[in-house]
Amino acid sequence: MYLSIIYTLQRVYFEVKYKRKGELRMAINYQGTFAKMKEAGITTYRIRKEKIVSEGTLQSLREGKPVSTEIIERLCLLLKCTPNDLMKIEP
């Protein structure tokens, strides 16, 4: 239930707050994910090859589009970190 509430709140915030030029964007920046991957020596190729995350999901992370908490969990387990290490809220 907790994850459902988080997802719902993310979705509502996303839909209401971040419409720019017809494109929806979230206030969450996932660039920490790519920095953490580089630190750990893990490439996006490896993540795709091992089917941890799809290319489409990686692209969503690059573009700051919403991703599920399941994806965040997978990346946290792989990179041995917390969600705070992977994302930050931008004003």
DSSP file (Angstrom, degrees, kcal/mol; ACC not computed):
  #  RESIDUE AA STRUCTURE BP1 BP2  ACC     N-H-->O    O-->H-N    N-H-->O    O-->H-N    TCO  KAPPA ALPHA  PHI   PSI    X-CA   Y-CA   Z-CA
    1    1 A M     >        0   0    0      0, 0.0     4,-2.2     0, 0.0     5,-0.2   0.000 360.0 360.0 360.0 -39.6    0.0    0.0    0.0
    2    2 A Y  H  >  +     0   0    0      1,-0.2     4,-2.2     2,-0.2     5,-0.2   0.919 360.0  46.9 -57.9 -46.5    2.8    2.4    0.8
    3    3 A L  H  > S+     0   0    0      1,-0.2     4,-2.6     2,-0.2    -1,-0.2   0.861 109.6  55.2 -64.9 -35.0    4.4    2.1   -2.7
    4    4 A S  H  > S+     0   0    0      2,-0.2     4,-2.4     1,-0.2    -1,-0.2   0.905 108.2  48.0 -63.4 -41.6    0.9    2.6   -4.2
    5    5 A I  H  X S+     0   0    0     -4,-2.2     4,-2.7     2,-0.2    -2,-0.2   0.922 111.8  49.4 -65.7 -44.2    0.5    5.9   -2.3
    6    6 A I  H  X S+     0   0    0     -4,-2.2     4,-2.7     1,-0.2     5,-0.2   0.938 112.2  48.0 -60.3 -46.8    3.9    7.1   -3.3
    7    7 A Y  H  X S+     0   0    0     -4,-2.6     4,-2.6     1,-0.2    -1,-0.2   0.919 112.3  49.2 -61.1 -43.7    3.3    6.3   -7.0
    8    8 A T  H  X S+     0   0    0     -4,-2.4     4,-2.6     1,-0.2    -1,-0.2   0.924 112.1  47.8 -62.3 -45.3   -0.1    8.0   -6.8
    9    9 A L  H  X S+     0   0    0     -4,-2.7     4,-2.5     2,-0.2     5,-0.2   0.905 112.2  49.8 -63.2 -41.6    1.3   11.1   -5.2
   10   10 A Q  H  X S+     0   0    0     -4,-2.7     4,-2.5    -5,-0.2    -2,-0.2   0.934 112.4  48.1 -60.5 -45.6    4.2   11.2   -7.8
   11   11 A R  H  X S+     0   0    0     -4,-2.6     4,-2.6     2,-0.2    -2,-0.2   0.921 112.6  46.9 -63.5 -45.8    1.7   10.9  -10.6
   12   12 A V  H  X S+     0   0    0     -4,-2.6     4,-2.4     2,-0.2     5,-0.3   0.937 114.0  47.6 -62.6 -47.2   -0.6   13.6   -9.4
   13   13 A Y  H  X>S+     0   0    0     -4,-2.5     4,-2.4     1,-0.2     5,-0.5   0.908 113.1  50.2 -59.8 -42.9    2.2   16.0   -8.7
   14   14 A F  H  X5S+     0   0    0     -4,-2.5     4,-1.2    -5,-0.2    11,-0.3   0.925 113.4  44.0 -60.9 -48.0    3.6   15.2  -12.2
   15   15 A E  H  <5S+     0   0    0     -4,-2.6    -2,-0.2    -5,-0.2    -1,-0.2   0.859 121.3  37.8 -70.1 -36.0    0.3   15.8  -14.0
   16   16 A V  H  <5S+     0   0    0     -4,-2.4     3,-0.2    -5,-0.2    -2,-0.2   0.908 123.2  32.8 -83.4 -43.7   -0.6   19.0  -12.1
   17   17 A K  H  <5S+     0   0    0     -4,-2.4     2,-0.6    -5,-0.3    -3,-0.2   0.816 108.0  55.0 -91.8 -33.8    2.7   20.8  -11.7
   18   18 A Y     << +     0   0    0     -4,-1.2     7,-2.5    -5,-0.5     2,-0.6  -0.520  54.9 134.6-117.8  68.6    5.0   20.2  -14.6
   19   19 A K  E     +A   24   0A   0     -2,-0.6     2,-0.4    -3,-0.2     5,-0.2  -0.958  24.0 170.0-107.2 117.7    3.5   21.0  -18.0
   20   20 A R  E >   -A   23   0A   0      3,-2.8     3,-2.7    -2,-0.6    -2,-0.0  -0.980  68.0 -23.3-132.5 121.1    6.0   22.9  -20.1
   21   21 A K  T 3  S-     0   0    0     -2,-0.4    -1,-0.1     1,-0.3     3,-0.1   0.860 124.9 -52.5  49.4  42.4    5.4   23.6  -23.8
   22   22 A G  T 3  S+     0   0    0      1,-0.2     2,-0.5     0, 0.0    -1,-0.3   0.445 119.1 108.0  78.5  -1.0    3.1   20.6  -24.1
   23   23 A E  E <   -A   20   0A   0     -3,-2.7    -3,-2.8     2,-0.0     2,-0.4  -0.926  64.7-134.8-113.8 133.7    5.6   18.3  -22.5
   24   24 A L  E     +A   19   0A   0     -2,-0.5     2,-0.3    -5,-0.2    -5,-0.2  -0.687  27.8 175.8 -86.2 135.4    5.3   16.9  -19.0
   25   25 A R        -     0   0    0     -7,-2.5     2,-0.2    -2,-0.4    40,-0.1  -0.981  21.3-133.4-136.8 149.4    8.3   16.9  -16.8
   26   26 A M        -     0   0    0     38,-1.3   -12,-0.0    -2,-0.3   -16,-0.0  -0.610  18.9-126.5 -96.9 162.2    8.9   15.9  -13.2
   27   27 A A  S    S+     0   0    0     -2,-0.2    63,-4.0    64,-0.1     2,-0.5   0.418  83.2 101.7 -84.3   1.0   10.7   17.9  -10.6
   28   28 A I  E     -B   89   0B   0     36,-0.3     2,-0.5    61,-0.2    61,-0.2  -0.752  59.1-157.5 -92.4 131.4   12.9   14.9   -9.9
   29   29 A N  E     -B   88   0B   0     59,-3.4    59,-2.0    -2,-0.5     3,-0.3  -0.931   7.6-170.8-107.4 126.7   16.4   14.8  -11.4
   30   30 A Y    >>  +     0   0    0     31,-0.5     3,-1.8    -2,-0.5     4,-0.8   0.199  53.6 111.9-101.4  14.3   17.9   11.3  -11.8
   31   31 A Q  H 3>  +     0   0    0      1,-0.3     4,-1.9     2,-0.2    -1,-0.2   0.775  68.3  68.4 -62.9 -24.2   21.4   12.4  -12.8
   32   32 A G  H 3> S+     0   0    0     54,-0.5     4,-2.5    -3,-0.3    -1,-0.3   0.807  92.5  61.9 -60.5 -28.9   22.7   11.0   -9.5
   33   33 A T  H <> S+     0   0    0     -3,-1.8     4,-2.2    53,-1.2    -1,-0.2   0.938 105.6  43.2 -61.8 -48.1   21.8    7.6  -10.9
   34   34 A F  H  X S+     0   0    0     -4,-0.8     4,-2.1     2,-0.2    -2,-0.2   0.844 113.4  51.9 -71.0 -32.7   24.3    8.0  -13.7
   35   35 A A  H  X S+     0   0    0     -4,-1.9     4,-2.3     2,-0.2    -1,-0.2   0.915 111.1  47.9 -66.4 -42.6   27.0    9.4  -11.4
   36   36 A K  H  X S+     0   0    0     -4,-2.5     4,-2.1     2,-0.2    -2,-0.2   0.877 110.4  52.2 -65.7 -38.2   26.5    6.5   -9.0
   37   37 A M  H  X>S+     0   0    0     -4,-2.2     5,-2.6     2,-0.2     4,-0.8   0.921 110.2  48.1 -63.5 -43.7   26.8    4.0  -12.0
   38   38 A K  H ><5S+     0   0    0     -4,-2.1     3,-0.7     1,-0.2    -2,-0.2   0.915 110.3  52.2 -62.6 -43.2   30.0    5.6  -13.1
   39   39 A E  H 3<5S+     0   0    0     -4,-2.3    -1,-0.2     1,-0.2    -2,-0.2   0.886 113.3  44.2 -57.9 -41.5   31.4    5.5   -9.6
   40   40 A A  H 3<5S-     0   0    0     -4,-2.1    -1,-0.2     2,-0.1    -2,-0.2   0.527 112.8-118.8 -83.7  -7.1   30.5    1.8   -9.4
   41   41 A G  T <<5 +     0   0    0     -4,-0.8     2,-0.5    -3,-0.7    -3,-0.2   0.786  65.9 141.7  74.0  26.9   31.9    1.0  -12.8
   42   42 A I      < -     0   0    0     -5,-2.6    -1,-0.3    -6,-0.2     2,-0.2  -0.900  36.8-152.7-105.8 126.2   28.6   -0.2  -14.1
   43   43 A T     >  -     0   0    0     -2,-0.5     4,-1.9    -3,-0.1     5,-0.1  -0.547  26.0-120.4 -96.0 160.5   27.6    0.8  -17.7
   44   44 A T  H  > S+     0   0    0      1,-0.2     4,-2.5     2,-0.2     5,-0.2   0.824 115.2  61.0 -65.8 -29.6   24.2    1.2  -19.2
   45   45 A Y  H  > S+     0   0    0      2,-0.2     4,-3.1     1,-0.2    -1,-0.2   0.942 104.9  46.6 -60.8 -47.2   25.2   -1.5  -21.6
   46   46 A R  H  > S+     0   0    0      1,-0.2     4,-2.6     2,-0.2     6,-0.2   0.909 111.1  52.0 -62.1 -42.2   25.6   -4.0  -18.7
   47   47 A I  H  <>S+     0   0    0     -4,-1.9     5,-2.4     1,-0.2     6,-1.0   0.907 114.8  42.2 -62.4 -41.9   22.3   -2.9  -17.2
   48   48 A R  H ><5S+     0   0    0     -4,-2.5     3,-1.2     3,-0.2    -2,-0.2   0.923 114.3  51.1 -69.1 -44.0   20.5   -3.5  -20.5
   49   49 A K  H 3<5S+     0   0    0     -4,-3.1    -2,-0.2     1,-0.3    -1,-0.2   0.888 112.4  45.4 -62.3 -41.2   22.3   -6.7  -21.2
   50   50 A E  T 3<5S-     0   0    0     -4,-2.6    -1,-0.3    -5,-0.2    -2,-0.2   0.395 111.5-124.2 -84.3   3.7   21.5   -8.2  -17.8
   51   51 A K  T < 5S+     0   0    0     -3,-1.2    -3,-0.2     2,-0.2     3,-0.2   0.843  70.1 133.2  56.9  39.4   17.9   -7.0  -18.2
   52   52 A I  S   <S+     0   0    0     -5,-2.4     2,-0.3     1,-0.4    -4,-0.2   0.892  81.0   1.7 -78.9 -44.7   17.9   -4.9  -15.0
   53   53 A V  S    S-     0   0    0     -6,-1.0    -1,-0.4    -9,-0.1    -2,-0.2  -0.993  80.6-119.6-143.1 142.5   16.4   -1.9  -16.7
   54   54 A S     >  -     0   0    0     -2,-0.3     4,-2.2    -3,-0.2     5,-0.2  -0.318  27.1-111.5 -78.8 165.0   15.2   -1.4  -20.3
   55   55 A E  H  > S+     0   0    0      1,-0.2     4,-2.3     2,-0.2     5,-0.2   0.881 119.0  55.9 -62.2 -38.2   16.6    1.1  -22.7
   56   56 A G  H  > S+     0   0    0      1,-0.2     4,-2.0     2,-0.2    -1,-0.2   0.884 107.8  47.6 -62.1 -39.0   13.3    3.0  -22.6
   57   57 A T  H  > S+     0   0    0      2,-0.2     4,-2.2     1,-0.2    -1,-0.2   0.899 109.8  52.5 -69.4 -40.7   13.5    3.3  -18.9
   58   58 A L  H  X S+     0   0    0     -4,-2.2     4,-2.3     1,-0.2    -2,-0.2   0.901 109.6  50.2 -59.8 -40.2   17.1    4.5  -19.1
   59   59 A Q  H  X S+     0   0    0     -4,-2.3     4,-2.2     2,-0.2    -1,-0.2   0.893 107.5  53.2 -65.9 -39.2   15.9    7.1  -21.5
   60   60 A S  H  X>S+     0   0    0     -4,-2.0     5,-2.7     1,-0.2     4,-0.6   0.902 109.0  50.0 -61.0 -40.4   13.1    8.1  -19.1
   61   61 A L  H ><5S+     0   0    0     -4,-2.2     3,-0.8     1,-0.2   -31,-0.5   0.917 110.2  50.1 -62.9 -43.6   15.8    8.6  -16.4
   62   62 A R  H 3<5S+     0   0    0     -4,-2.3    -2,-0.2     1,-0.2    -1,-0.2   0.883 114.7  44.0 -61.1 -39.0   17.9   10.7  -18.7
   63   63 A E  H 3<5S-     0   0    0     -4,-2.2    -1,-0.2    -5,-0.1    -2,-0.2   0.452 112.8-115.6 -89.1  -1.9   14.9   12.9  -19.6
   64   64 A G  T <<5 +     0   0    0     -3,-0.8   -38,-1.3    -4,-0.6   -36,-0.3   0.760  63.8 149.0  74.0  24.3   13.6   13.2  -16.0
   65   65 A K      < -     0   0    0     -5,-2.7    -1,-0.2    -6,-0.2   -40,-0.1  -0.502  56.0 -81.2 -86.3 160.9   10.4   11.4  -16.8
   66   66 A P        -     0   0    0      0, 0.0     2,-0.3     0, 0.0    -1,-0.1  -0.317  46.4-176.0 -67.0 142.3    8.7    9.3  -14.2
   67   67 A V        -     0   0    0     -3,-0.1   -10,-0.0    -7,-0.1     2,-0.0  -0.926  30.6 -97.3-130.3 158.9    9.8    5.8  -13.4
   68   68 A S     >  -     0   0    0     -2,-0.3     4,-1.6     1,-0.1     3,-0.3  -0.285  25.4-118.3 -75.7 160.6    8.4    3.3  -11.0
   69   69 A T  H  > S+     0   0    0      1,-0.2     4,-2.5     2,-0.2     5,-0.1   0.766 114.4  65.5 -67.5 -24.4    9.6    2.7   -7.5
   70   70 A E  H  > S+     0   0    0      2,-0.2     4,-2.4     1,-0.2    -1,-0.2   0.902 101.6  48.1 -62.4 -40.8   10.4   -0.9   -8.7
   71   71 A I  H  > S+     0   0    0     -3,-0.3     4,-2.4     2,-0.2     5,-0.2   0.924 111.0  50.0 -65.2 -44.6   13.0    0.5  -11.0
   72   72 A I  H  X S+     0   0    0     -4,-1.6     4,-2.5     1,-0.2    -2,-0.2   0.910 110.5  51.1 -60.1 -42.2   14.5    2.7   -8.3
   73   73 A E  H  X S+     0   0    0     -4,-2.5     4,-2.5     2,-0.2     5,-0.2   0.931 109.0  50.1 -61.3 -46.7   14.6   -0.4   -6.0
   74   74 A R  H  X S+     0   0    0     -4,-2.4     4,-2.3     1,-0.2    -2,-0.2   0.926 113.1  46.2 -57.5 -46.0   16.4   -2.5   -8.7
   75   75 A L  H  X S+     0   0    0     -4,-2.4     4,-2.9     1,-0.2    -1,-0.2   0.890 111.0  52.1 -66.5 -39.1   19.0    0.3   -9.2
   76   76 A C  H  X>S+     0   0    0     -4,-2.5     5,-1.7    -5,-0.2     4,-1.1   0.911 111.1  47.2 -63.2 -42.3   19.5    0.8   -5.4
   77   77 A L  H  <5S+     0   0    0     -4,-2.5    -2,-0.2     2,-0.2    -1,-0.2   0.904 115.1  46.4 -65.7 -40.8   20.1   -2.9   -4.9
   78   78 A L  H  <5S+     0   0    0     -4,-2.3    -2,-0.2    -5,-0.2    -1,-0.2   0.920 121.2  36.2 -65.5 -44.9   22.5   -3.0   -7.9
   79   79 A L  H  <5S-     0   0    0     -4,-2.9    -1,-0.2    -5,-0.2    -2,-0.2   0.457 104.2-127.0 -91.6  -1.7   24.4    0.1   -6.8
   80   80 A K  T  <5S+     0   0    0     -4,-1.1     2,-0.2     1,-0.2    -3,-0.2   0.962  70.6 108.1  53.5  58.2   24.2   -0.6   -3.0
   81   81 A C      < -     0   0    0     -5,-1.7    -1,-0.2    -6,-0.1    -2,-0.1  -0.796  67.8 -99.9-145.8-174.5   22.7    2.8   -2.3
   82   82 A T    >>  -     0   0    0     -2,-0.2     3,-1.5    -3,-0.1     4,-0.7  -0.716  37.9-104.0-110.7 164.7   19.5    4.6   -1.3
   83   83 A P  H >> S+     0   0    0      0, 0.0     4,-1.9     0, 0.0     3,-0.8   0.824 119.0  65.9 -57.1 -30.6   17.0    6.4   -3.4
   84   84 A N  H 34 S+     0   0    0      1,-0.3   -52,-0.1     2,-0.2    -3,-0.0   0.794  98.0  53.9 -62.1 -27.2   18.4    9.7   -2.1
   85   85 A D  H <4 S+     0   0    0     -3,-1.5    -1,-0.3     1,-0.2   -49,-0.2   0.749 112.5  43.6 -75.7 -23.5   21.7    8.9   -3.9
   86   86 A L  H << S+     0   0    0     -3,-0.8   -53,-1.2    -4,-0.7   -54,-0.5   0.764 117.0  29.0 -95.1 -28.7   19.9    8.4   -7.2
   87   87 A M     <  -     0   0    0     -4,-1.9     2,-0.3   -55,-0.2   -57,-0.2  -0.935  53.3-170.3-137.3 155.6   17.5   11.3   -7.3
   88   88 A K  E     -B   29   0B   0    -59,-2.0   -59,-3.4    -2,-0.3     2,-0.5  -0.990  28.3-115.5-142.1 151.7   17.0   14.9   -6.2
   89   89 A I  E     -B   28   0B   0     -2,-0.3   -61,-0.2   -61,-0.2   -62,-0.0  -0.739  26.1-155.7 -88.2 128.5   14.1   17.3   -6.2
   90   90 A E              0   0    0    -63,-4.0    -2,-0.0    -2,-0.5     0, 0.0  -0.864 360.0 360.0-102.6 138.1   14.6   20.4   -8.4
   91   91 A P              0   0    0      0, 0.0    -1,-0.1     0, 0.0   -63,-0.1   0.507 360.0 360.0 -70.1 360.0   12.6   23.5   -7.6
